[in-house]
Amino acid sequence: MMNVIETDRMVLRPIEESDAPELFAIYSVPENVKFMGQGSASIEELRSHISRHIAQHQSVGLGLSAAILKRNRTIVGRAGLFYSTIDGVDEVELAYLIDRNHWGHGYGTEASLAIMDHAIRELDLKRIVAVIHPLNTSSLRVADKCGFIYERSLPNYKDFGNVGLYAA
């Protein structure tokens, strides 16, 4: 089960419904969600999405975590693992999003590496995937640092468009 994970600079704890206003502010910046597909239309809709992630976390031990800076307790984004069906195959997908005001500090890599380490050591996962738009160079760098390798193209994936499937 994914619990609280600490890194040098962050606390990654399971996402809570009370995180919705801060996360909605992050999701409301077009640059932040440029490669994510369609986001939530309202804080209430986001709360509903968070509730589903909480239920998945409680039932299968996977879910999204709020990425919180230790120094000032600010939520700078979210990262985590969830089940995703890709071309009819159930996969465990790593997803991460860091607010643009905090880009360039390595938070996405730090959070992703910590979650990957937890997934391998504590959850005994043998395969984790990431779905990344080819123009999302920042996420491609994070994936590379986390050991992901390109497998194939996924044309018209959900509402993300044409993306690449990477696996570690």
MDAnalysis code that builds the backbone (N, CA, C; Angstrom):
import MDAnalysis as mda
import numpy as np

u = mda.Universe.empty(504, n_residues=168, atom_resindex=np.repeat(np.arange(168), 3), trajectory=True)
u.add_TopologyAttr("name", ["N", "CA", "C"] * 168)
u.add_TopologyAttr("resid", np.arange(1, 169))
u.add_TopologyAttr("resname", ["MET", "MET", "ASN", "VAL", "ILE", "GLU", "THR", "ASP", "ARG", "MET", "VAL", "LEU", "ARG", "PRO", "ILE", "GLU", "GLU", "SER", "ASP", "ALA", "PRO", "GLU", "LEU", "PHE", "ALA", "ILE", "TYR", "SER", "VAL", "PRO", "GLU", "ASN", "VAL", "LYS", "PHE", "MET", "GLY", "GLN", "GLY", "SER", "ALA", "SER", "ILE", "GLU", "GLU", "LEU", "ARG", "SER", "HIS", "ILE", "SER", "ARG", "HIS", "ILE", "ALA", "GLN", "HIS", "GLN", "SER", "VAL", "GLY", "LEU", "GLY", "LEU", "SER", "ALA", "ALA", "ILE", "LEU", "LYS", "ARG", "ASN", "ARG", "THR", "ILE", "VAL", "GLY", "ARG", "ALA", "GLY", "LEU", "PHE", "TYR", "SER", "THR", "ILE", "ASP", "GLY", "VAL", "ASP", "GLU", "VAL", "GLU", "LEU", "ALA", "TYR", "LEU", "ILE", "ASP", "ARG", "ASN", "HIS", "TRP", "GLY", "HIS", "GLY", "TYR", "GLY", "THR", "GLU", "ALA", "SER", "LEU", "ALA", "ILE", "MET", "ASP", "HIS", "ALA", "ILE", "ARG", "GLU", "LEU", "ASP", "LEU", "LYS", "ARG", "ILE", "VAL", "ALA", "VAL", "ILE", "HIS", "PRO", "LEU", "ASN", "THR", "SER", "SER", "LEU", "ARG", "VAL", "ALA", "ASP", "LYS", "CYS", "GLY", "PHE", "ILE", "TYR", "GLU", "ARG", "SER", "LEU", "PRO", "ASN", "TYR", "LYS", "ASP", "PHE", "GLY", "ASN", "VAL", "GLY", "LEU", "TYR", "ALA", "ALA"])
u.atoms.positions = np.array([
    [0.838, -1.189, 0.000],
    [0.000, 0.000, 0.000],
    [0.875, 1.241, 0.000],
    [0.490, 2.218, -0.784],
    [1.276, 3.429, -0.870],
    [0.909, 4.348, 0.284],
    [1.868, 4.625, 1.108],
    [1.642, 5.514, 2.226],
    [2.416, 6.793, 1.985],
    [2.879, 7.404, 3.042],
    [3.664, 8.621, 2.918],
    [5.090, 8.246, 2.534],
    [5.601, 8.940, 1.516],
    [6.975, 8.761, 1.066],
    [7.671, 10.105, 1.242],
    [8.846, 10.072, 1.845],
    [9.606, 11.317, 2.009],
    [10.847, 11.285, 1.152],
    [11.141, 12.417, 0.527],
    [12.389, 12.609, -0.192],
    [13.153, 13.692, 0.566],
    [14.281, 14.093, 0.039],
    [15.044, 15.158, 0.700],
    [14.233, 16.441, 0.835],
    [13.450, 16.757, -0.208],
    [12.766, 18.054, -0.226],
    [11.248, 17.985, -0.172],
    [10.701, 16.778, -0.303],
    [9.250, 16.672, -0.411],
    [8.663, 15.569, 0.451],
    [7.383, 15.726, 0.710],
    [6.556, 14.678, 1.289],
    [5.539, 14.322, 0.207],
    [5.437, 13.041, -0.082],
    [4.444, 12.541, -1.027],
    [3.448, 11.738, -0.214],
    [2.245, 12.294, -0.053],
    [1.237, 11.603, 0.738],
    [-0.007, 11.425, -0.108],
    [-0.783, 10.374, 0.204],
    [-1.984, 10.134, -0.604],
    [-2.828, 11.399, -0.734],
    [-3.299, 11.601, -1.932],
    [-4.108, 12.772, -2.250],
    [-5.397, 12.737, -1.424],
    [-5.866, 13.897, -1.032],
    [-7.079, 14.039, -0.221],
    [-8.048, 14.986, -0.917],
    [-9.325, 14.821, -0.631],
    [-10.312, 15.721, -1.231],
    [-10.030, 17.182, -0.895],
    [-9.464, 17.435, 0.276],
    [-9.154, 18.814, 0.671],
    [-8.043, 19.435, -0.177],
    [-7.332, 18.612, -0.985],
    [-6.301, 19.130, -1.893],
    [-6.899, 19.729, -3.157],
    [-8.193, 19.520, -3.378],
    [-8.822, 19.922, -4.648],
    [-8.607, 21.395, -5.005],
    [-8.785, 22.355, -4.099],
    [-8.588, 23.751, -4.519],
    [-7.160, 24.044, -4.995],
    [-6.160, 23.537, -4.269],
    [-4.772, 23.790, -4.676],
    [-4.446, 23.092, -5.987],
    [-4.900, 21.843, -6.139],
    [-4.630, 21.125, -7.380],
    [-5.413, 21.721, -8.547],
    [-6.635, 22.169, -8.293],
    [-7.414, 22.801, -9.360],
    [-6.708, 24.051, -9.869],
    [-6.099, 24.820, -8.960],
    [-5.340, 26.006, -9.375],
    [-4.180, 25.599, -10.292],
    [-3.522, 24.496, -9.979],
    [-2.430, 24.001, -10.822],
    [-2.976, 23.516, -12.162],
    [-4.067, 22.750, -12.133],
    [-4.669, 22.214, -13.361],
    [-5.265, 23.319, -14.238],
    [-5.570, 24.466, -13.660],
    [-6.204, 25.555, -14.404],
    [-5.221, 26.357, -15.246],
    [-3.939, 26.088, -15.108],
    [-2.921, 26.789, -15.897],
    [-2.669, 25.960, -17.165],
    [-3.048, 26.478, -18.328],
    [-2.928, 25.697, -19.561],
    [-1.535, 25.110, -19.793],
    [-0.498, 25.841, -19.469],
    [0.863, 25.348, -19.671],
    [1.141, 24.102, -18.829],
    [0.557, 24.034, -17.617],
    [0.759, 22.879, -16.741],
    [0.164, 21.601, -17.318],
    [-0.977, 21.718, -17.975],
    [-1.721, 20.534, -18.417],
    [-1.713, 20.366, -19.934],
    [-0.824, 21.042, -20.595],
    [-0.751, 21.044, -22.057],
    [-0.754, 19.640, -22.651],
    [-0.093, 18.687, -21.999],
    [0.042, 17.339, -22.543],
    [-0.793, 16.306, -21.788],
    [-1.724, 16.758, -20.952],
    [-2.478, 15.849, -20.092],
    [-3.852, 15.470, -20.603],
    [-4.301, 16.041, -21.659],
    [-5.678, 15.797, -22.048],
    [-6.582, 16.770, -21.312],
    [-7.828, 16.475, -21.286],
    [-8.808, 17.377, -20.688],
    [-8.804, 17.254, -19.168],
    [-8.698, 18.383, -18.494],
    [-8.710, 18.394, -17.033],
    [-10.118, 18.556, -16.489],
    [-10.204, 18.754, -15.199],
    [-11.494, 18.937, -14.538],
    [-12.041, 20.326, -14.821],
    [-13.355, 20.397, -14.991],
    [-14.010, 21.665, -15.298],
    [-14.265, 22.502, -14.051],
    [-14.244, 21.860, -12.874],
    [-14.535, 22.581, -11.635],
    [-13.840, 21.889, -10.462],
    [-13.800, 22.592, -9.351],
    [-13.226, 21.994, -8.135],
    [-14.057, 20.772, -7.724],
    [-15.377, 20.854, -7.879],
    [-16.236, 19.714, -7.509],
    [-15.956, 18.500, -8.387],
    [-15.766, 18.720, -9.680],
    [-15.442, 17.605, -10.567],
    [-14.089, 17.000, -10.173],
    [-13.132, 17.864, -9.828],
    [-11.828, 17.372, -9.391],
    [-11.961, 16.586, -8.090],
    [-12.787, 17.046, -7.164],
    [-13.026, 16.288, -5.925],
    [-13.550, 14.889, -6.237],
    [-14.412, 14.795, -7.234],
    [-14.946, 13.502, -7.647],
    [-13.830, 12.601, -8.183],
    [-12.936, 13.163, -8.996],
    [-11.788, 12.396, -9.498],
    [-10.896, 11.948, -8.342],
    [-10.677, 12.850, -7.402],
    [-9.845, 12.521, -6.236],
    [-10.487, 11.389, -5.436],
    [-11.808, 11.423, -5.276],
    [-12.515, 10.357, -4.549],
    [-12.275, 9.002, -5.197],
    [-12.286, 8.969, -6.537],
    [-12.018, 7.707, -7.244],
    [-10.581, 7.241, -7.008],
    [-9.643, 8.174, -6.990],
    [-8.249, 7.799, -6.711],
    [-8.102, 7.291, -5.273],
    [-8.814, 7.904, -4.341],
    [-8.763, 7.459, -2.947],
    [-9.325, 6.037, -2.847],
    [-10.438, 5.782, -3.520],
    [-11.041, 4.440, -3.489],
    [-10.086, 3.415, -4.087],
    [-9.424, 3.777, -5.202],
    [-8.461, 2.850, -5.802],
    [-7.295, 2.617, -4.851],
    [-6.834, 3.664, -4.214],
    [-5.731, 3.541, -3.264],
    [-6.116, 2.577, -2.140],
    [-7.331, 2.738, -1.629],
    [-7.767, 1.894, -0.520],
    [-7.990, 0.450, -0.954],
    [-8.422, 0.238, -2.201],
    [-8.726, -1.129, -2.623],
    [-7.514, -1.876, -3.168],
    [-6.610, -1.191, -3.866],
    [-5.488, -1.898, -4.490],
    [-4.117, -1.364, -4.101],
    [-4.080, -0.304, -3.295],
    [-2.794, 0.197, -2.813],
    [-2.064, 1.116, -3.758],
    [-2.698, 1.498, -4.856],
    [-2.094, 2.447, -5.786],
    [-2.917, 3.719, -5.790],
    [-2.290, 4.817, -6.129],
    [-3.031, 6.066, -6.216],
    [-2.099, 7.240, -6.361],
    [-2.701, 8.408, -6.489],
    [-1.929, 9.634, -6.625],
    [-1.583, 10.203, -5.260],
    [-0.425, 10.830, -5.214],
    [0.023, 11.508, -3.995],
    [0.200, 12.984, -4.270],
    [-0.111, 13.797, -3.284],
    [0.202, 15.218, -3.368],
    [1.700, 15.366, -3.150],
    [2.345, 16.175, -3.975],
    [3.779, 16.463, -3.840],
    [3.898, 17.780, -3.084],
    [4.361, 17.687, -1.845],
    [4.367, 18.836, -0.936],
    [5.796, 19.166, -0.550],
    [6.172, 20.440, -0.727],
    [7.506, 20.866, -0.321],
    [7.598, 20.880, 1.196],
    [8.670, 20.312, 1.723],
    [8.867, 20.287, 3.177],
    [9.075, 21.686, 3.726],
    [9.802, 22.514, 2.990],
    [10.212, 23.821, 3.536],
    [9.052, 24.780, 3.790],
    [7.972, 24.651, 3.013],
    [6.864, 25.598, 3.222],
    [5.477, 24.951, 3.136],
    [5.430, 23.602, 3.045],
    [4.181, 22.828, 3.005],
    [3.298, 23.170, 1.795],
    [3.890, 23.660, 0.715],
    [3.159, 23.998, -0.497],
    [3.002, 22.767, -1.379],
    [1.786, 22.558, -1.889],
    [1.577, 21.506, -2.880],
    [2.090, 22.033, -4.211],
    [3.096, 21.355, -4.771],
    [3.675, 21.776, -6.045],
    [3.205, 20.903, -7.202],
    [2.418, 19.886, -6.892],
    [1.908, 19.003, -7.933],
    [1.443, 17.694, -7.349],
    [1.454, 16.681, -8.210],
    [1.061, 15.356, -7.757],
    [1.807, 14.319, -8.581],
    [1.926, 13.137, -7.997],
    [2.597, 12.028, -8.672],
    [2.049, 10.741, -8.081],
    [2.100, 9.678, -8.853],
    [1.640, 8.419, -8.298],
    [1.476, 7.347, -9.336],
    [0.919, 6.260, -8.886],
    [0.697, 5.075, -9.697],
    [-0.777, 4.741, -9.712],
    [-1.262, 4.291, -10.854],
    [-2.637, 3.820, -10.931],
    [-2.743, 2.793, -12.049],
    [-3.813, 2.002, -11.986],
    [-4.044, 1.020, -13.032],
    [-4.638, 1.708, -14.251],
    [-4.136, 1.320, -15.409],
    [-4.600, 1.867, -16.671],
    [-4.682, 0.727, -17.681],
    [-5.747, 0.669, -18.440],
    [-5.870, -0.350, -19.481],
    [-5.383, 0.263, -20.790],
    [-4.318, -0.337, -21.339],
    [-3.706, 0.165, -22.567],
    [-3.734, -0.958, -23.589],
    [-4.452, -0.721, -24.678],
    [-4.614, -1.744, -25.727],
    [-5.069, -3.079, -25.144],
    [-6.008, -3.021, -24.207],
    [-6.578, -4.229, -23.627],
    [-5.746, -4.891, -22.540],
    [-4.613, -4.290, -22.182],
    [-3.732, -4.852, -21.164],
    [-3.757, -3.947, -19.926],
    [-3.943, -4.549, -18.754],
    [-3.895, -3.779, -17.510],
    [-2.443, -3.493, -17.163],
    [-2.135, -2.222, -17.015],
    [-0.776, -1.769, -16.711],
    [-0.808, -0.915, -15.456],
    [0.336, -0.797, -14.796],
    [0.499, 0.163, -13.713],
    [1.227, 1.360, -14.324],
    [0.568, 2.499, -14.273],
    [1.098, 3.703, -14.918],
    [1.598, 4.705, -13.877],
    [2.769, 5.253, -14.146],
    [3.307, 6.356, -13.358],
    [2.850, 7.650, -14.012],
    [2.320, 8.553, -13.213],
    [1.912, 9.865, -13.720],
    [2.414, 10.925, -12.757],
    [2.805, 12.050, -13.301],
    [3.303, 13.138, -12.470],
    [2.969, 14.468, -13.126],
    [2.784, 15.470, -12.315],
    [2.506, 16.822, -12.780],
    [3.056, 17.788, -11.744],
    [3.903, 18.683, -12.190],
    [4.464, 19.717, -11.310],
    [4.041, 21.075, -11.864],
    [3.639, 21.965, -10.981],
    [3.233, 23.312, -11.359],
    [4.390, 24.050, -12.023],
    [4.094, 24.786, -13.088],
    [5.148, 25.478, -13.852],
    [5.956, 26.450, -12.996],
    [5.361, 26.971, -11.934],
    [6.103, 27.874, -11.049],
    [7.228, 27.150, -10.310],
    [7.250, 25.832, -10.401],
    [8.264, 25.030, -9.701],
    [9.067, 24.155, -10.666],
    [8.931, 24.434, -11.961],
    [9.705, 23.694, -12.948],
    [11.183, 24.030, -12.823],
    [12.006, 23.115, -13.252],
    [13.444, 23.361, -13.311],
    [14.184, 23.080, -12.015],
    [13.490, 22.530, -11.018],
    [14.118, 22.231, -9.729],
    [14.272, 20.731, -9.491],
    [13.836, 19.926, -10.449],
    [13.974, 18.478, -10.325],
    [12.913, 17.809, -9.472],
    [11.816, 18.505, -9.164],
    [10.780, 17.918, -8.311],
    [10.089, 16.727, -8.985],
    [9.841, 16.826, -10.292],
    [9.201, 15.717, -11.001],
    [10.055, 14.460, -10.963],
    [11.349, 14.641, -11.176],
    [12.271, 13.501, -11.127],
    [12.362, 12.944, -9.714],
    [12.487, 13.818, -8.737],
    [12.617, 13.391, -7.340],
    [11.388, 12.601, -6.891],
    [10.208, 13.114, -7.213],
    [8.967, 12.423, -6.836],
    [8.847, 11.093, -7.577],
    [9.129, 11.102, -8.858],
    [8.991, 9.885, -9.664],
    [9.967, 8.807, -9.228],
    [11.213, 9.179, -8.971],
    [12.190, 8.190, -8.504],
    [11.774, 7.583, -7.173],
    [11.252, 8.409, -6.272],
    [10.817, 7.902, -4.963],
    [9.640, 6.942, -5.111],
    [8.705, 7.281, -5.981],
    [7.546, 6.417, -6.192],
    [7.966, 5.122, -6.875],
    [8.867, 5.219, -7.853],
    [9.369, 4.015, -8.524],
    [10.092, 3.107, -7.528],
    [10.924, 3.676, -6.686],
    [11.648, 2.888, -5.685],
    [10.670, 2.168, -4.759],
    [9.660, 2.898, -4.296],
    [8.631, 2.316, -3.435],
    [7.894, 1.183, -4.164],
    [7.548, 1.417, -5.428],
    [6.793, 0.426, -6.209],
    [7.582, -0.862, -6.388],
    [8.865, -0.737, -6.591],
    [9.697, -1.916, -6.824],
    [10.011, -2.626, -5.510],
    [10.425, -1.874, -4.501],
    [10.850, -2.490, -3.240],
    [9.692, -2.915, -2.353],
    [8.671, -2.086, -2.242],
    [7.584, -2.356, -1.297],
    [6.391, -3.064, -1.935],
    [6.099, -2.731, -3.187],
    [4.931, -3.313, -3.844],
    [5.307, -4.465, -4.769],
    [6.592, -4.680, -4.949],
    [7.123, -5.769, -5.774],
    [6.589, -5.726, -7.208],
    [6.429, -4.513, -7.739],
    [5.974, -4.385, -9.122],
    [7.140, -4.658, -10.064],
    [6.860, -5.402, -11.115],
    [7.891, -5.792, -12.080],
    [7.889, -4.910, -13.323],
    [6.774, -4.224, -13.566],
    [6.654, -3.390, -14.765],
    [5.819, -2.168, -14.430],
    [6.307, -1.020, -14.851],
    [5.591, 0.244, -14.699],
    [5.695, 0.959, -16.037],
    [4.613, 1.578, -16.459],
    [4.626, 2.288, -17.733],
    [4.388, 3.779, -17.512],
    [4.763, 4.538, -18.525],
    [4.461, 5.967, -18.576],
    [3.966, 6.259, -19.985],
    [2.972, 7.108, -20.091],
    [2.406, 7.517, -21.364],
    [2.771, 8.987, -21.542],
    [3.576, 9.270, -22.587],
    [4.138, 10.615, -22.721],
    [3.979, 11.129, -24.147],
    [3.507, 12.359, -24.246],
    [3.401, 13.021, -25.545],
    [4.820, 13.302, -26.055],
    [5.068, 13.070, -27.347],
    [6.432, 13.228, -27.863],
    [7.003, 14.645, -27.768],
    [6.155, 15.650, -27.646],
    [6.654, 17.026, -27.513],
    [6.890, 17.429, -26.060],
    [6.549, 16.565, -25.126],
    [6.723, 16.862, -23.709],
    [8.150, 16.485, -23.287],
    [9.089, 17.324, -23.686],
    [10.506, 17.020, -23.467],
    [10.864, 16.912, -21.987],
    [10.215, 17.683, -21.141],
    [10.503, 17.602, -19.698],
    [10.134, 16.238, -19.145],
    [8.954, 15.738, -19.505],
    [8.538, 14.412, -19.027],
    [9.392, 13.309, -19.638],
    [9.818, 13.505, -20.863],
    [10.709, 12.521, -21.486],
    [12.031, 12.434, -20.707],
    [12.543, 13.584, -20.246],
    [13.782, 13.587, -19.443],
    [13.559, 12.902, -18.100],
    [12.417, 13.173, -17.449],
    [12.101, 12.517, -16.185],
    [12.039, 11.006, -16.397],
    [11.343, 10.579, -17.425],
    [11.204, 9.146, -17.713],
    [12.573, 8.510, -17.949],
    [13.431, 9.194, -18.679],
    [14.773, 8.672, -18.942],
    [15.556, 8.508, -17.636],
    [15.480, 9.500, -16.758],
    [16.187, 9.435, -15.471],
    [15.637, 8.326, -14.579],
    [14.379, 7.951, -14.805],
    [13.750, 6.885, -14.025],
    [13.922, 5.510, -14.674],
    [14.631, 5.449, -15.794],
    [14.909, 4.165, -16.426],
    [13.856, 3.669, -17.401],
    [12.954, 4.529, -17.820],
    [11.934, 4.124, -18.784],
    [12.538, 4.027, -20.178],
    [12.042, 3.076, -20.949],
    [12.491, 2.854, -22.321],
    [11.271, 2.868, -23.232],
    [11.408, 3.535, -24.356],
    [10.321, 3.624, -25.336],
    [9.965, 2.234, -25.854],
    [8.664, 1.936, -25.862],
    [8.193, 0.668, -26.416],
    [7.493, 0.844, -27.749],
    [6.519, 1.768, -27.799],
    [5.770, 1.937, -29.040],
    [4.891, 3.183, -28.964],
    [4.359, 3.515, -30.117],
    [3.432, 4.639, -30.230],
    [2.026, 4.175, -29.883],
    [1.272, 5.048, -29.245],
    [-0.146, 4.811, -28.969],
    [-0.931, 5.918, -29.677],
    [-1.409, 5.654, -30.878],
    [-2.140, 6.699, -31.603],
    [-3.513, 6.960, -30.973],
    [-3.865, 8.231, -30.889],
    [-5.183, 8.645, -30.383],
    [-5.510, 8.042, -29.026],
    [-4.574, 8.095, -28.111],
    [-4.756, 7.527, -26.771],
    [-5.610, 8.464, -25.916],
    [-6.741, 7.953, -25.457],
    [-7.704, 8.723, -24.646],
    [-7.891, 10.081, -25.309],
    [-7.787, 11.172, -24.541],
    [-7.847, 12.501, -25.158],
    [-6.464, 13.167, -25.127],
    [-5.423, 12.333, -25.098],
    [-4.044, 12.831, -25.076],
    [-3.470, 12.987, -26.480],
    [-4.118, 12.392, -27.485],
    [-3.571, 12.430, -28.847],
    [-2.604, 11.270, -29.050],
    [-1.648, 11.476, -29.937],
    [-0.636, 10.455, -30.234],
    [0.477, 10.564, -29.205],
    [0.708, 9.488, -28.471],
    [1.698, 9.481, -27.387],
    [2.590, 8.265, -27.514],
    [3.644, 8.252, -26.720],
    [4.531, 7.102, -26.656],
    [4.288, 6.319, -25.374],
    [4.436, 5.012, -25.471],
    [4.370, 4.147, -24.300],
    [5.799, 3.801, -23.906],
    [6.136, 4.076, -22.664],
    [7.465, 3.816, -22.115],
    [7.300, 2.838, -20.964],
    [8.298, 1.976, -20.746],
    [8.201, 0.997, -19.676],
    [9.515, 0.888, -18.923],
    [9.393, 0.593, -17.640],
    [10.568, 0.353, -16.787],
    [10.286, -0.891, -15.974],
])
